[in-house]
Amino acid sequence: MFKQHPKGLIPAALANMGERFGFYTMMAILVLFLQAKFGLNGKDAGLIYSVFYALIYILSLAGGFIADKLRNYKGTILSGLLVMGLGYVFLAIPTGANNFTLVMTCLALFVISFGNGLFKGNLQALVGQMYDNEEYGKYRDSGFSLFYMFINVGAIFAPFIAVGVRNWWLNTNGFNYNADLPAVCHSYIDGTISAEATTKFQEMANVANGSTVTDLGAFATEYLSVFSTGFHYAFGTAIIAMLISLVIYVINKKYFPNPGGHEEEAKVGSKAEAPQMDAKEVKQRLYALFAVFAVVIFFWFSFHQNGLTLTMFAKDYTDLSMININLGSVSIQGAELFQSINPFFVVFLTPIVMAVFGWLRSRNMEPSTPKKIAIGMFIAALGFVVMTLGSMDLPLFSSIDPNQGGTPLDLAQKVTPMLLIGTYFILTVAELFISPLGISFVSKVAPPQYQGIMQGGWLGATALGNQLLFIGAIFYESIPIWATWTIFVVACIISMFTMLFMLKWLERVSK
């Protein structure tokens, strides 16, 4: 599988595992952490989530610009690893819940975003430069698919470890996990809870406490404090992952290409010049890249709902009792676990998708990269069609939100976890048609002197899509749940038809 690929591919993917571990830790628990610790509603937590994910990708433009200017991709990547680790240190420190600590939390998220901006796009640019060599050029798409698969190995375990640490801390303090309790606790403390919800709160508190609770106010305050502290310790696991990535990167640095991607270093710190091309060709390539960037905004706006509205759906509408791994000292159960499904399917499905493409390639039937991206848009739309059909009979969020006088659903009223698992399966297939191949397309089409900043441009398009994520949270809390998912169906279909409209032009430019 790896014989046709450069030696630096696997070390680059392994070095990126720490970033993926932190990414999926944040994706799994960030919104739920903000709601549990600060009592934020979905709209406000979703706005912070959206800005954070937008910054993670938009700052890749700045990171690409810095690396392109310095012609020092390796040093910029190393700096990014260190800065990201510092951000996770800030998040791992338990603090009180007030406006100041909310601001400090946002500052920590910015530090992580900036470090990621220095790291992510530039590492992708280095991988692309490995395939500028004619010996490896025809394996570029499969190389990026392998890269994408391996960096998701660590992401499989991130939600499990994060949930395990959070639930371990709950158990250590004598509490059991309940996904609905943080919202009910905040509602009780704020005085917005209804009489019906108060009765249910008493029942849930007794179960979570292991005995009858006589003071619901004291229980609510303590449970929220312990629950939030467990999240802080979960963030701390990302620090260990970043250290492992740092070691892997430093040890294997010699296998990564120079900024120009064509010459071996004569000595440490030497800088190779990137080859130049005709100005007209540069302009055409940049136009093509910007066109693709504009289209994928709508895909990422839809796909990255997995960390926002789909996670909220797991907490509010999904029967979590059916997913409970009892390890004796700790029970691994929570809405966050669904975030391990996507990276698992990435690892499981990548060899299958690569085999299909390889079979088609051997018969000169393999679709072009732009056509693969268009197909991926259609598959993503199908994923949200499944969510639409599975949510038809579910009540409005306001009717189950204790902060609006609602009462959380009983388990019998919630949907099977298979709805989300099936949706994640379909969305992952779509992702494998779009994300690694989109990165491959950028590395192939981008003029050599703009490799870093164009990879940053791909991530910048992702950032714009991420900045729109909070719109999903607004719809989630305002209109029928099934109608929310139809918005993403439409977004993906529009993206597909736009890609098909530009297909011949994109194929011509990428040859």
C-alpha positions in Angstrom: 0.0 0.0 0.0 2.9 2.4 0.8 5.6 1.2 -1.6 4.6 3.8 -4.3 4.6 6.7 -1.8 7.5 8.9 -0.4 9.0 8.1 3.0 7.8 11.2 4.6 4.1 10.5 4.1 3.5 8.3 7.2 5.7 10.4 9.6 3.7 13.5 8.4 0.4 11.7 9.1 1.6 10.5 12.5 2.8 14.0 13.4 -0.6 15.3 12.6 -2.4 12.8 14.9 -1.9 15.1 17.9 -3.7 17.9 16.1 -6.5 15.5 15.1 -6.8 14.2 18.7 -7.2 17.8 20.0 -9.6 18.6 17.1 -11.9 15.7 17.9 -11.7 16.4 21.6 -12.9 19.9 20.9 -15.5 18.8 18.4 -16.9 16.2 20.8 -17.1 18.3 24.0 -16.7 22.1 23.3 -20.4 23.0 22.8 -21.5 20.7 25.7 -18.7 22.1 27.9 -19.8 25.7 27.2 -23.4 24.8 28.0 -22.6 22.9 31.1 -20.1 25.3 32.6 -21.6 28.7 31.6 -25.2 27.8 31.1 -25.1 29.0 27.5 -28.0 28.2 25.1 -27.3 26.5 21.8 -27.2 29.7 19.9 -24.6 31.4 22.0 -22.5 28.2 22.4 -22.9 27.7 18.7 -21.6 31.2 18.0 -18.4 30.6 20.0 -18.0 27.2 18.4 -18.4 28.7 14.9 -15.9 31.5 15.5 -13.4 29.0 17.0 -13.7 26.7 14.0 -13.6 29.6 11.6 -10.4 30.9 13.2 -8.8 27.4 13.1 -9.0 27.5 9.3 -8.8 31.2 8.5 -5.6 31.5 10.4 -4.1 28.9 8.1 -4.0 31.7 5.6 -1.8 33.6 7.9 0.3 30.5 8.6 0.6 29.8 4.9 1.7 33.4 4.2 4.3 33.2 7.0 5.8 29.9 5.7 5.7 31.1 2.0 7.5 34.3 2.9 10.1 32.7 5.1 10.4 29.6 2.9 10.6 27.7 6.2 7.6 25.3 6.4 9.3 23.0 8.9 10.0 25.8 11.4 6.5 27.2 11.1 4.9 23.8 11.6 7.1 23.2 14.7 6.0 26.6 16.1 2.4 25.6 15.5 2.7 22.4 17.6 4.1 24.3 20.5 1.5 27.1 20.4 -1.4 24.6 20.2 0.0 22.7 23.2 0.0 26.0 25.2 -3.6 26.6 24.3 -4.7 23.2 25.6 -2.7 23.9 28.8 -4.9 27.0 29.4 -8.1 25.1 28.8 -7.1 22.2 31.1 -6.9 24.4 34.2 -10.2 24.2 36.2 -11.8 27.7 36.8 -15.0 29.2 38.2 -17.9 30.0 35.9 -18.1 33.7 35.4 -17.8 36.2 32.5 -14.0 36.6 33.1 -13.4 32.9 32.8 -15.6 32.8 29.7 -13.4 35.4 28.1 -10.3 33.5 29.1 -11.7 30.3 27.6 -12.3 32.2 24.4 -8.7 33.4 24.5 -7.4 29.9 25.0 -9.5 28.8 21.9 -7.8 31.6 19.9 -4.3 30.4 20.9 -5.2 26.9 19.8 -6.6 28.3 16.5 -3.4 30.4 15.9 -1.2 27.4 16.5 -3.3 25.3 14.2 -3.0 28.0 11.5 0.8 27.7 11.7 0.6 23.9 11.6 -2.2 22.4 9.5 -2.0 24.0 6.0 1.8 24.0 6.0 2.0 20.3 6.8 -0.4 19.7 4.0 1.8 21.8 1.7 4.8 19.6 2.6 2.9 16.5 1.8 1.9 17.9 -1.6 5.5 18.8 -2.3 6.5 15.2 -1.8 4.3 14.3 -4.8 5.8 17.0 -7.1 8.4 14.4 -7.9 7.4 12.7 -11.1 8.0 9.3 -9.5 5.1 9.8 -7.1 2.9 12.3 -9.0 0.3 9.8 -10.2 -0.3 8.6 -6.7 -1.1 12.0 -5.3 -4.8 11.4 -4.7 -4.2 8.1 -3.0 -1.4 9.6 -1.0 -3.6 12.3 0.4 -6.3 9.6 1.1 -3.7 7.6 3.1 -2.6 10.8 4.9 -6.2 11.6 5.7 -6.8 8.0 7.0 -3.8 7.9 9.3 -4.4 11.2 10.9 -7.9 10.0 11.9 -6.6 7.0 13.9 -6.0 9.2 16.9 -9.3 10.9 16.4 -11.2 7.7 16.9 -10.0 7.5 20.5 -10.3 11.2 21.5 -14.0 11.2 22.3 -13.7 8.0 24.3 -10.8 9.3 26.3 -12.5 12.7 26.9 -15.8 11.1 28.0 -13.9 8.5 30.1 -12.0 11.3 31.9 -15.1 13.4 32.5 -17.2 10.4 33.8 -14.3 9.2 35.9 -14.2 12.6 37.7 -18.0 12.4 38.1 -17.7 8.9 39.6 -14.8 10.0 41.8 -17.1 12.6 43.3 -20.0 10.2 43.8 -22.1 11.2 40.8 -23.4 9.3 37.8 -23.6 10.7 34.3 -26.8 12.1 32.9 -26.7 14.1 29.6 -29.9 16.1 30.5 -28.8 17.1 34.0 -26.6 20.2 33.3 -29.4 22.0 31.5 -31.9 21.2 34.2 -29.5 22.2 36.9 -28.9 25.6 35.3 -32.7 26.0 34.8 -33.3 25.2 38.5 -30.6 27.7 39.7 -31.9 30.4 37.3 -35.5 29.8 38.4 -36.9 29.1 34.9 -37.8 25.5 35.5 -41.4 24.4 35.4 -43.2 22.3 38.1 -43.2 19.3 35.8 -39.5 19.6 35.0 -38.8 20.1 38.8 -40.4 16.7 39.5 -38.3 15.1 36.8 -35.2 16.9 38.1 -35.7 15.3 41.5 -35.9 11.9 39.9 -32.8 12.4 37.8 -30.9 13.9 40.8 -31.7 10.9 43.0 -30.3 8.5 40.3 -27.2 10.7 39.6 -26.5 11.0 43.4 -27.1 7.4 44.2 -29.5 8.4 47.0 -32.3 10.8 47.7 -31.3 14.5 47.3 -32.8 16.7 49.9 -31.4 20.0 48.7 -31.8 20.4 44.9 -30.1 23.8 44.8 -26.9 22.5 46.5 -27.0 19.4 44.3 -27.3 21.5 41.1 -24.3 23.7 42.0 -22.1 20.8 42.9 -23.0 18.7 40.0 -22.3 21.5 37.5 -19.0 22.2 39.1 -17.9 18.5 39.0 -19.2 18.1 35.5 -17.3 21.1 34.2 -14.1 20.2 36.0 -14.2 16.8 34.3 -14.3 18.6 31.0 -11.3 20.6 31.9 -9.3 17.4 32.7 -10.5 16.0 29.4 -9.0 18.9 27.5 -5.7 18.1 29.3 -5.5 14.8 27.4 -4.8 16.8 24.2 -1.6 18.1 25.8 -0.2 14.5 25.9 -1.2 14.0 22.3 0.5 17.2 21.2 3.8 16.1 23.0 3.7 12.8 21.1 3.2 14.6 17.8 6.1 16.9 18.6 8.5 14.0 19.2 7.4 12.2 16.0 7.8 15.4 14.0 11.2 16.3 15.3 12.6 12.7 14.8 11.3 12.4 11.3 12.0 16.0 10.1 14.7 14.8 7.8 12.2 13.0 5.6 10.2 16.1 4.8 11.0 18.2 1.6 12.5 21.7 1.5 10.2 24.7 0.7 10.8 24.3 -3.0 10.1 20.6 -2.8 12.7 19.5 -5.4 16.2 19.7 -3.8 17.8 18.1 -0.8 19.1 20.3 1.9 22.7 21.0 1.7 22.7 22.1 5.3 20.3 22.9 8.1 18.4 26.1 7.3 19.2 26.1 3.6 16.4 27.4 1.4 15.5 26.2 -2.0 13.9 28.4 -4.5 10.5 27.5 -5.8 10.2 27.1 -9.6 8.3 29.8 -11.4 5.6 29.5 -14.1 4.0 31.8 -16.7 2.0 34.6 -15.2 -1.1 33.7 -17.3 -1.0 30.1 -16.1 -0.6 31.3 -12.5 -3.7 33.5 -12.9 -5.8 30.6 -14.4 -4.8 28.3 -11.6 -5.6 30.8 -8.9 -9.1 31.5 -10.5 -9.8 27.7 -10.5 -8.8 27.4 -6.9 -10.8 30.3 -5.7 -13.9 28.9 -7.5 -13.5 25.6 -5.7 -12.9 27.4 -2.4 -16.2 29.2 -2.9 -18.2 26.0 -3.5 -16.9 24.0 -0.6 -18.0 26.6 1.8 -21.5 25.2 1.6 -20.2 21.7 2.2 -18.3 22.6 5.3 -21.3 24.6 6.6 -23.2 21.3 6.4 -20.6 18.7 7.3 -19.2 20.4 10.4 -22.7 20.4 12.0 -21.4 17.0 13.4 -19.8 18.9 16.3 -22.8 21.3 16.8 -26.4 20.5 15.9 -25.7 16.8 15.5 -24.0 16.7 18.9 -26.9 18.6 20.4 -29.3 16.1 18.7 -27.4 13.3 20.3 -27.8 14.9 23.7 -31.5 16.0 23.4 -33.2 13.4 21.2 -31.0 10.2 21.2 -31.3 7.3 23.6 -27.8 7.2 25.0 -28.6 4.3 27.4 -28.0 2.0 24.4 -24.3 3.1 24.2 -22.7 2.4 27.5 -19.2 0.9 27.9 -18.8 -0.2 31.5 -15.1 -0.5 32.5 -15.8 -1.0 36.2 -14.1 2.1 37.6 -15.7 4.3 34.9 -18.6 4.2 32.6 -18.0 5.5 29.1 -21.3 7.0 28.1 -22.3 10.3 26.5 -23.4 12.2 23.5 -19.7 13.0 22.8 -19.0 9.4 21.8 -20.7 9.9 18.4 -17.7 12.1 17.4 -15.6 8.9 17.3 -17.8 7.4 14.6 -16.7 9.7 11.8 -12.9 9.1 12.2 -13.6 5.4 12.6 -15.4 5.3 9.3 -12.6 7.4 7.8 -10.1 4.7 8.7 -12.4 1.8 7.8 -13.6 3.2 4.5 -10.5 4.8 3.1 -8.9 1.5 1.8 -12.3 0.6 0.3 -12.7 4.0 -1.5 -9.0 3.8 -2.6 -9.6 0.3 -4.0 -12.6 1.5 -6.0 -10.7 4.4 -7.4 -7.7 2.1 -8.2 -10.0 -0.3 -10.0 -11.5 2.5 -12.0 -8.0 3.9 -12.7 -6.8 0.6 -14.1 -9.7 0.7 -16.6 -9.2 4.4 -17.4 -12.6 5.1 -15.8 -11.5 7.0 -12.7 -13.4 10.3 -12.3 -11.4 13.5 -12.2 -10.8 15.1 -8.8 -13.3 17.9 -9.4 -15.9 15.3 -10.4 -15.2 13.3 -7.3 -15.8 16.4 -5.2 -19.2 16.9 -7.0 -20.2 13.3 -6.2 -19.2 13.9 -2.6 -21.6 16.8 -2.4 -24.5 14.6 -3.5 -23.6 11.9 -1.0 -23.5 14.5 1.8 -27.0 15.6 0.8 -28.2 12.0 1.1 -26.8 11.9 4.7 -29.0 14.9 5.7 -32.0 13.3 3.9 -31.7 10.4 6.3 -31.7 12.8 9.3 -34.7 14.6 7.9 -36.7 11.4 7.6 -35.6 10.2 11.0 -36.7 13.4 12.7 -40.2 13.8 11.3 -42.1 13.0 14.5 -39.8 14.7 17.0 -41.1 17.7 19.0 -39.8 21.2 18.8 -36.7 22.0 20.9 -38.5 24.6 23.0 -40.9 21.9 24.3 -38.0 19.9 25.8 -35.8 22.7 26.9 -36.1 23.3 30.7 -34.8 26.9 30.3 -38.0 27.6 28.2 -40.3 25.8 30.5 -40.0 22.5 28.7 -39.4 19.0 30.0 -36.6 16.7 28.7 -37.8 13.6 26.8 -38.2 10.2 28.4 -35.9 7.5 26.9 -38.9 5.9 25.2 -39.5 9.0 23.3 -35.9 9.3 22.0 -34.6 7.9 18.7 -32.2 5.0 18.3 -28.5 5.8 18.0 -28.5 4.0 14.6 -30.0 7.2 13.1 -26.9 9.2 13.8 -24.5 6.2 13.1 -26.1 5.8 9.7 -25.9 9.5 9.0 -22.2 9.6 10.0 -21.5 6.7 7.7 -22.9 8.5 4.7 -21.3 11.8 5.6 -17.9 10.1 6.0 -18.2 8.6 2.5 -18.9 12.2 1.3 -15.9 13.5 3.2 -13.6 11.0 1.6 -14.7 12.2 -1.8 -14.1 15.9 -0.9 -11.6 16.6 1.9 -8.5 14.6 1.1 -9.1 15.0 -2.7 -9.7 18.7 -2.3 -6.4 19.0 -0.5 -4.8 16.9 -3.3 -6.4 19.2 -6.0 -5.0 22.3 -4.3 -1.5 20.8 -4.0 -1.6 19.9 -7.8 -3.0 23.2 -9.1 -1.4 25.7 -6.8 1.6 27.6 -8.3 4.8 26.4 -6.5 5.4 29.8 -5.0 1.9 29.9 -3.4 1.7 26.3 -2.1 1.4 27.3 1.6 -1.1 30.2 1.1 -3.3 28.1 -1.3 -3.5 25.3 1.2 -4.4 28.1 3.7 -7.0 29.2 1.1 -8.6 25.7 1.2 -8.7 25.9 4.9 -9.9 29.5 4.7 -12.9 28.3 2.7 -13.5 25.8 5.4 -13.3 28.6 7.9 -16.1 30.6 6.1 -18.3 27.5 6.2 -17.5 27.0 9.8 -18.4 30.6 10.6 -21.9 29.9 9.3 -22.3 26.9 11.6 -24.2 28.9 14.3 -27.0 29.4 11.8 -27.7 25.7 12.2 -28.0 26.1 16.0 -30.4 29.0 15.5 -32.6 26.9 13.3 -32.3 23.9 15.6 -33.8 25.8 18.5 -36.4 27.7 16.4 -38.0 25.4 13.8 -38.9 21.7 13.5 -35.9 19.5 13.7 -36.6 17.8 10.4 -36.7 21.3 8.7 -33.3 22.1 10.1 -31.7 19.1 8.2 -33.4 20.1 4.9 -31.4 23.3 4.9 -28.2 21.3 4.7 -29.7 19.1 2.0 -30.2 22.2 -0.1 -26.8 23.6 0.7 -25.1 20.4 -0.5 -27.2 20.1 -3.7 -26.4 23.7 -4.6 -22.7 22.9 -4.2 -22.9 19.8 -6.3 -24.6 21.6 -9.3 -22.1 24.5 -9.1 -19.2 22.0 -9.3 -20.8 20.2 -12.2 -21.3 23.6 -14.0 -17.5 24.4 -13.7 -16.4 20.8 -14.3 -14.8 21.0 -17.8 -12.9 24.2 -16.9 -11.6 22.8 -13.6 -10.5 19.5 -15.4 -8.7 21.5 -18.0 -6.8 23.7 -15.5 -5.8 20.7 -13.4 -4.2 18.7 -16.3 
